[in-house]
Amino acid sequence: MKALIVDSSKTYRALLKEFLYGYSIIPEEVTSGAEALKACESNDFGLVCVSMQLSDMLGVELAHQLKSRQSNAFIIILSSETEQGKLDKMHTADINAVCQKMDITELKKTLAHISEGELVVCESSGHVLYVEDHLTLANMTMEILTQMGLTVEHFISADESIEAFGKSNYDLVLLDIILPGDRDGIDVIQAIRARSDEKKSIPILAISSISNSYERIRALKVGANDFITKPVLQAELAVRVKNLIDTRHLYQQVILQKKELEKIAMTDQLTGLFNRYYLHLAIRKSLSQVKRHAHPLSLIMIDLDKFKYINDNFGHEQGDDVLLKVAGVLQKNCRLEDTAVRLGGDEFLLVLPNCSKQEAIQKAEMIRALIKQLNVNNNEVNISGSFGVSSTEQDVFDYKALFNLADKAAYQAKSSGGNAVRPKP
């Protein structure tokens, strides 16, 4: 929609012009009634905002002449009068609305009404970091973002915004390129993209009144996702903000799904312990650290005794219960750096970084006793395990060889009757 502003005050024209841009209304400005009538000869205006007091006529007189030339124009009289009764008397057949100049709320309602066909309202959710030193524009923009359903934190300088970014989580950064002080919006973008955490990927929408291509390309090169030129149209801003935040949310969903898939791929579905796939990835890293830092690493192999007998005589459901309870014992008695793995069937493995062979044997004895005490099916099912321990202190740093040593020791424990740890403490 095209609009005509008729007001002798340069400051108020500038304010109203910027305000209209926010409602996707393209304004043209003149200072007198005569200039307004001349502008209407070559343009069709959907909206005319007329000051009541003009240098050559009253606003109501101009409204009457304008209506005779552009009958479809929506005419608003802007008056400095504060008494509502006097404002109401200004209404005529040629005037669609009368607003008090400083009553921004009423003017907003009127503009929203006449531009509702063109105004794009984009509901969204998220937290926005907004950096803008022009307070009038900042207030208008924050109102747009709030109406969209977003929460906004506003800062004026680059330093303030960078500090805030490090302390809080945001879904979008909206910033002016030109900022007061030694650092500008480009510095903010570079500081965000230089981070090493997940925050470095937050979408950034850059804004600038400088419309040359160099400025846009520079902002995009250093990491801005999108660029918009001032004066900002509300409809365009809303769409761009919504698109970036929606993309951010979709990206987060993909990351969560990826993590969930990785968890499924690396986890035993029955017990929740890690599986062989994860073990093969983790053991290489653990053994590499052992060599680098000269710390011992130990393995504990656990092979449950007579598990086939439990399945055959009490059922597989009862067997699953046994496996779950054993897994619970292992999880409760592992340090953060330890890895508990279900190898398959009734076999488990503990990987213990920074743990000597003697300490591993003692841990195995403790777990053996805890497993023996487990209550399954009112103690009708007796649970025990055969434990084998190996360590890099045996001068073995190859996983396969280390695993075979622990497996062989567990076999010796089972051959001796089970419910035992080998080697003995």
C-alpha positions in Angstrom: 0.0 0.0 0.0 1.2 3.6 -0.8 0.7 6.3 1.7 1.0 10.1 1.8 2.3 11.9 4.9 1.3 15.6 5.1 3.1 17.4 8.1 5.3 20.4 8.4 7.4 18.8 11.2 10.4 17.0 9.7 10.9 15.0 12.9 7.3 13.8 13.1 7.4 12.9 9.3 10.5 10.8 9.9 8.9 9.1 12.8 5.7 8.4 11.0 7.5 7.3 7.9 9.5 4.7 9.8 6.3 3.6 11.7 4.4 3.1 8.4 7.3 1.0 7.0 6.8 -1.3 10.0 3.3 -2.0 8.7 4.3 -2.8 5.2 3.1 0.6 4.0 5.3 2.6 1.6 5.1 6.3 2.4 5.8 9.5 0.5 6.0 12.8 2.4 5.1 16.5 1.8 4.9 19.5 4.0 1.8 21.4 2.9 -1.7 21.0 1.6 -0.7 22.3 -1.9 2.1 19.8 -2.2 -0.3 17.0 -1.1 -2.8 17.9 -3.8 -0.1 18.0 -6.4 1.2 14.6 -5.3 -2.3 13.1 -5.7 -2.4 14.2 -9.4 0.2 11.5 -10.3 -0.3 8.9 -7.5 -3.0 6.8 -6.0 -2.7 6.6 -2.3 -4.4 4.1 -0.2 -3.7 6.0 3.0 -3.2 9.7 3.7 -2.0 10.9 7.1 -2.7 14.6 7.5 -1.7 16.9 10.3 -4.5 19.1 11.5 -2.4 22.2 11.5 -0.7 22.9 8.1 1.1 26.0 6.9 -1.5 26.8 4.2 -4.8 25.1 5.4 -6.4 23.0 8.0 -6.2 19.2 7.7 -10.0 18.9 7.5 -10.0 21.2 4.5 -7.3 19.2 2.8 -9.2 16.0 3.6 -12.3 17.3 1.8 -10.3 18.2 -1.3 -8.5 14.8 -1.3 -11.7 12.8 -1.0 -13.1 14.5 -4.1 -10.0 13.3 -6.0 -9.2 10.0 -4.4 -12.4 8.7 -3.0 -11.0 5.3 -1.9 -8.1 6.8 0.2 -8.3 6.1 3.9 -7.7 9.6 5.5 -6.3 10.0 9.1 -6.2 13.4 10.8 -3.4 13.7 13.2 -4.0 16.3 15.9 -2.1 17.6 18.9 -5.5 18.0 20.7 -5.7 15.9 23.8 -9.4 16.2 24.7 -11.3 13.3 23.3 -14.5 15.4 22.8 -12.7 17.8 20.6 -11.1 15.0 18.6 -14.5 13.4 18.1 -15.8 16.6 16.6 -13.1 16.6 13.9 -14.8 13.6 12.3 -16.5 14.4 8.9 -17.7 12.3 6.0 -14.3 12.9 4.4 -12.2 11.7 7.4 -12.0 8.0 8.3 -10.1 8.3 11.6 -8.8 11.0 14.0 -5.8 10.2 16.1 -4.0 12.2 18.8 -0.4 12.6 17.5 1.3 11.1 20.6 -1.3 8.3 21.1 0.8 5.6 19.5 -1.5 2.8 20.7 -4.6 4.2 18.9 -2.5 4.9 15.7 -1.3 1.3 15.8 -4.8 0.0 16.0 -5.8 2.1 13.0 -2.8 1.1 10.9 -3.3 -2.6 11.8 -6.9 -2.4 10.7 -6.2 -0.8 7.3 -3.2 -3.0 6.5 -4.5 -6.3 7.8 -4.8 -7.6 4.2 -1.1 -7.1 3.6 0.3 -7.6 7.0 1.8 -11.0 7.5 1.5 -12.4 11.0 3.9 -15.2 11.7 3.5 -17.0 15.0 6.6 -18.6 16.4 8.3 -19.4 19.6 11.9 -18.8 20.7 14.4 -16.5 22.4 15.9 -13.7 20.4 19.1 -11.6 21.1 18.4 -8.2 19.5 21.2 -5.7 19.0 20.2 -2.2 17.9 21.2 1.3 19.1 18.3 3.2 17.4 15.8 3.0 20.3 12.6 4.0 18.3 13.3 1.3 15.7 14.2 -1.1 18.5 10.9 -0.6 20.3 8.9 -1.1 17.1 10.9 -4.2 16.2 10.6 -5.7 19.7 6.9 -5.2 19.5 6.7 -7.1 16.2 8.8 -9.9 17.7 6.7 -10.1 20.8 3.5 -10.2 18.8 5.0 -13.2 17.0 5.2 -15.0 20.4 9.0 -14.5 20.8 10.9 -13.4 23.9 13.5 -10.7 23.2 16.6 -9.4 25.0 17.7 -6.1 23.7 21.2 -4.6 23.8 22.8 -1.5 22.3 26.5 -2.4 22.0 28.5 -5.2 20.6 30.3 -5.9 23.8 27.0 -6.2 25.8 25.5 -8.6 23.3 28.6 -10.8 23.1 28.6 -11.1 26.9 24.9 -11.9 27.0 25.3 -14.5 24.3 27.7 -16.4 26.4 25.4 -16.5 29.4 22.1 -17.4 27.8 20.6 -19.6 25.1 19.0 -18.1 22.0 17.2 -19.3 18.9 18.1 -16.2 16.8 20.5 -13.2 16.8 19.0 -10.1 15.1 21.6 -7.3 14.9 22.4 -4.0 13.2 25.7 -4.0 11.5 26.4 -0.4 12.5 26.8 -0.1 16.3 28.3 2.5 18.6 31.8 1.9 20.0 34.9 0.2 18.7 33.1 -3.0 17.7 30.3 -3.4 15.3 27.8 -6.1 14.2 30.5 -7.8 12.1 32.5 -8.3 15.3 29.5 -9.9 17.0 29.0 -12.3 14.1 32.7 -13.3 14.1 32.7 -13.8 17.9 29.7 -16.1 17.7 31.0 -18.1 14.8 34.4 -18.5 16.5 32.9 -20.4 19.5 33.7 -24.1 19.9 30.3 -25.1 21.4 26.9 -25.7 19.9 26.1 -21.9 20.1 28.2 -21.2 17.1 25.5 -22.4 14.8 22.8 -20.1 16.1 21.1 -18.3 13.1 22.0 -14.7 12.6 19.9 -12.1 10.8 21.9 -8.9 10.0 20.3 -5.5 9.5 21.7 -2.4 8.0 20.6 1.0 6.5 23.6 0.7 4.1 22.2 -1.1 1.1 25.3 -1.6 -0.9 26.2 -5.1 -2.0 29.6 -5.1 -0.3 28.0 -4.7 3.1 25.6 -7.6 2.6 28.3 -9.9 1.2 30.7 -9.0 4.0 28.0 -9.9 6.7 27.2 -13.1 4.9 30.8 -14.1 4.5 31.6 -13.8 8.2 28.6 -15.9 9.1 25.3 -14.2 8.9 22.5 -16.4 7.6 20.4 -13.6 6.1 20.4 -9.9 5.6 17.7 -7.3 5.6 17.9 -3.6 4.7 16.5 -0.7 6.7 13.8 0.6 6.8 12.5 -2.8 7.7 9.0 -3.9 6.6 7.1 -5.7 9.4 5.9 -8.4 7.0 9.4 -9.1 5.6 11.0 -9.1 9.1 8.4 -11.5 10.4 8.8 -14.0 7.6 12.6 -13.9 7.7 12.7 -14.3 11.5 10.2 -17.1 11.4 12.0 -19.0 8.6 15.3 -18.8 10.5 13.9 -19.9 13.8 11.9 -22.7 12.3 15.1 -23.9 10.5 16.9 -23.7 13.9 14.2 -25.8 15.6 14.3 -28.4 12.8 18.0 -28.6 13.1 17.7 -29.2 16.8 15.2 -31.9 16.2 17.6 -33.6 13.7 20.4 -33.4 16.2 18.2 -35.0 18.9 17.1 -37.7 16.6 20.7 -38.3 15.6 21.7 -38.7 19.2 18.8 -41.0 19.8 19.7 -43.1 16.9 23.4 -43.2 18.0 22.2 -44.3 21.5 20.0 -47.0 20.0 22.9 -48.2 17.8 25.3 -48.3 20.8 23.0 -49.6 23.5 21.8 -53.0 24.4 18.0 -52.7 24.1 17.2 -55.1 27.0 19.6 -53.9 29.7 20.5 -50.4 28.7 24.2 -51.2 28.9 26.5 -50.4 26.0 26.9 -53.0 23.3 29.8 -54.5 21.3 29.6 -51.7 18.7 30.2 -49.0 21.3 32.9 -51.1 22.9 35.0 -51.3 19.8 34.8 -47.5 19.4 35.5 -46.7 23.1 38.3 -49.2 23.8 40.6 -47.7 21.1 40.3 -44.3 22.8 40.9 -45.8 26.3 43.9 -47.8 25.2 45.4 -44.7 23.4 45.1 -42.7 26.7 46.6 -45.5 28.6 49.7 -45.4 26.4 49.9 -41.6 26.5 49.4 -41.1 30.3 50.9 -44.5 31.5 47.8 -45.3 33.5 46.7 -48.9 33.9 43.5 -50.2 32.3 41.7 -53.4 33.4 39.0 -55.6 32.1 36.5 -57.7 34.0 34.8 -60.4 32.1 31.5 -61.7 33.6 29.9 -65.0 32.5 26.7 -65.9 34.4 26.6 -69.4 35.8 24.0 -71.9 34.5 22.0 -69.2 32.7 20.7 -71.8 30.2 19.3 -73.7 33.1 17.4 -70.6 34.3 15.9 -70.0 30.8 15.0 -73.7 30.3 13.4 -74.1 33.8 12.0 -70.7 34.6 11.4 -69.2 31.2 13.0 -66.6 29.1 11.0 -63.8 30.8 12.7 -64.8 34.1 16.0 -65.0 32.3 15.5 -61.4 31.1 14.8 -60.3 34.6 18.1 -61.9 35.8 20.0 -60.0 33.0 18.3 -56.7 34.0 19.2 -57.1 37.7 22.8 -58.0 36.9 23.0 -54.9 34.6 21.6 -52.8 37.5 24.4 -54.0 39.8 27.1 -53.2 37.2 25.6 -49.7 36.5 25.4 -48.8 40.2 29.0 -49.9 40.8 30.7 -48.2 37.9 32.5 -44.9 38.0 31.8 -42.2 35.4 34.8 -43.2 33.4 34.0 -46.9 33.5 32.2 -48.7 30.7 29.7 -51.5 31.3 29.0 -53.7 28.2 26.6 -56.5 27.5 28.5 -58.6 25.0 25.5 -60.8 24.3 23.6 -63.6 25.9 24.8 -63.9 29.5 28.2 -62.3 29.0 29.2 -58.9 30.3 32.4 -56.8 30.3 33.6 -53.9 32.4 36.3 -51.6 31.0 38.1 -49.8 33.9 40.5 -47.0 32.9 43.0 -45.9 35.5 42.4 -49.1 37.5 45.2 -51.5 38.5 44.8 -55.3 38.2 44.6 -55.6 42.0 41.9 -53.0 42.2 40.0 -54.7 39.4 40.1 -58.0 41.2 38.8 -56.4 44.4 36.0 -54.8 42.4 35.2 -58.1 40.7 34.9 -59.8 44.1 32.5 -57.0 45.3 30.3 -57.4 42.3 30.4 -61.2 42.5 29.0 -61.0 46.1 26.3 -58.4 45.1 25.1 -60.6 42.2 25.0 -63.6 44.5 22.7 -61.7 46.8 20.2 -60.8 44.1 16.6 -61.8 44.8 14.9 -63.2 41.7 11.5 -65.0 41.8 11.5 -65.0 45.7 15.0 -66.5 45.7 13.9 -69.6 43.7 16.5 -68.6 41.1 20.1 -68.7 42.2 22.3 -66.2 40.4 26.1 -66.3 40.3 28.8 -65.4 37.9 32.3 -66.4 36.8 34.7 -63.5 36.7 38.0 -63.0 34.7 40.3 -60.1 35.2 43.1 -58.8 32.9 45.2 -55.6 32.9 47.6 -53.6 30.9 49.9 -54.1 33.9 50.4 -57.6 32.3 52.3 -55.6 29.5 49.4 -56.2 27.1 48.1 -53.1 25.2 46.2 -54.8 22.4 42.5 -55.1 23.0 42.0 -58.5 21.5 44.9 -59.9 23.6 43.6 -58.2 26.7 40.1 -59.5 26.1 41.4 -63.1 25.5 43.2 -63.0 28.9 40.0 -61.9 30.7 37.9 -64.5 28.8 40.4 -67.3 29.6 40.4 -66.3 33.3 36.6 -66.3 33.4 36.6 -69.8 31.8 39.0 -71.0 34.6 36.6 -69.6 37.2 33.6 -71.4 35.6 35.6 -74.6 35.3 36.3 -74.5 39.0 32.6 -74.4 39.8 31.6 -70.8 39.1 30.8 -68.0 41.5 34.5 -67.1 41.6 37.1 -64.5 40.4 40.3 -65.4 38.5 43.0 -64.7 39.2 42.3 -64.9 42.9 42.9 -61.9 45.1 
